[in-house]
Amino acid sequence: MGTNDIIKEIQRMPISKRIYVIEKVIRSIRAHEDKNMMKKAANTLYTDYKTDDELTAFINLDFADFYEAK
């Protein structure tokens, strides 16, 4: 099914269902864009996280035993 066919099918739907389809598509696009932005940001900062002593100062604590104070 091509783009034009999909559009024609959507146009045949009642307005409430069209709105539902549009909302789902917009949410899907936003989620995809958010994920892409997060990946891009992580990739941009990867070198800094690996080499900058100020950012890695607490990395030795990652594997330390942690006990919650009660």
FIVEXMI-678544 format. One record per residue (C-alpha): residue number from 1; x, y, z. Coordinates in nm, 4 decimals, padded with zeros to 6 digits, always signed. Each point is the difference from the previous one (the first is absolute). Layout:
<recs>
(NUM,(X,Y,Z))
...
</recs>
This chain:
<recs>
(1,(+00.0000,+00.0000,+00.0000))
(2,(+00.1442,+00.3330,-00.1036))
(3,(-00.0162,+00.3397,+00.1652))
(4,(-00.2903,+00.1173,-00.2152))
(5,(-00.1968,-00.3139,+00.0812))
(6,(+00.0567,+00.0522,+00.3711))
(7,(-00.1132,+00.3621,-00.0234))
(8,(-00.3138,-00.1007,-00.1897))
(9,(-00.0830,-00.2612,+00.2625))
(10,(+00.0492,+00.2529,+00.2804))
(11,(-00.2248,+00.2488,-00.1796))
(12,(-00.2783,-00.2595,-00.0004))
(13,(+00.0118,-00.0317,+00.3787))
(14,(-00.2206,+00.1955,+00.2390))
(15,(+00.1640,+00.3138,+00.1353))
(16,(+00.0506,-00.1426,+00.3498))
(17,(+00.1953,-00.2940,-00.1411))
(18,(+00.2035,+00.2314,-00.2261))
(19,(+00.0971,+00.2065,+00.3013))
(20,(+00.0973,-00.3179,+00.1842))
(21,(+00.2230,-00.1083,-00.2909))
(22,(+00.1615,+00.3444,-00.0204))
(23,(+00.0697,+00.0059,+00.3747))
(24,(+00.1602,-00.3450,-00.0151))
(25,(+00.2185,+00.0990,-00.2942))
(26,(+00.1116,+00.3229,+00.1689))
(27,(+00.0854,-00.1859,+00.3224))
(28,(+00.1961,-00.2551,-00.1997))
(29,(+00.1959,+00.2719,-00.1799))
(30,(+00.0744,+00.1828,+00.3263))
(31,(+00.1167,-00.3196,+00.1714))
(32,(+00.2255,-00.0797,-00.2944))
(33,(+00.1455,+00.3519,-00.0028))
(34,(+00.0531,-00.0022,+00.3773))
(35,(+00.1851,-00.3303,-00.0268))
(36,(+00.2160,+00.1335,-00.2834))
(37,(+00.0811,+00.3159,+00.1957))
(38,(+00.1008,-00.2040,+00.3055))
(39,(+00.2245,-00.2247,-00.2108))
(40,(+00.1608,+00.3006,-00.1667))
(41,(+00.0627,+00.1691,+00.3359))
(42,(+00.1484,-00.3170,+00.1486))
(43,(+00.2272,-00.0490,-00.3000))
(44,(+00.1090,+00.3631,+00.0119))
(45,(+00.1004,-00.0260,+00.3666))
(46,(+00.1427,-00.3543,-00.0080))
(47,(+00.3638,+00.1103,-00.0321))
(48,(-00.0401,+00.2471,+00.2857))
(49,(-00.1500,-00.2650,+00.2261))
(50,(+00.2852,-00.2388,-00.0779))
(51,(+00.2869,+00.2463,+00.0485))
(52,(-00.1014,+00.2982,+00.2140))
(53,(+00.1168,-00.0584,+00.3586))
(54,(-00.2688,+00.2294,+00.1380))
(55,(-00.2712,-00.2109,-00.1616))
(56,(+00.1550,-00.3335,+00.0956))
(57,(+00.1070,+00.0844,+00.3576))
(58,(-00.2735,-00.2125,+00.1556))
(59,(+00.0225,-00.2960,-00.2378))
(60,(+00.1890,-00.2052,+00.2581))
(61,(-00.3106,+00.0121,+00.2168))
(62,(-00.2073,-00.1768,-00.2651))
(63,(+00.0980,-00.3445,+00.1248))
(64,(+00.0278,+00.0812,+00.3702))
(65,(-00.2407,-00.1679,+00.2368))
(66,(-00.2835,+00.2318,+00.0897))
(67,(-00.2083,-00.0378,+00.3094))
(68,(-00.3087,+00.2060,+00.0539))
(69,(-00.0108,+00.1832,+00.3301))
(70,(-00.3144,-00.0736,+00.1956))
</recs>
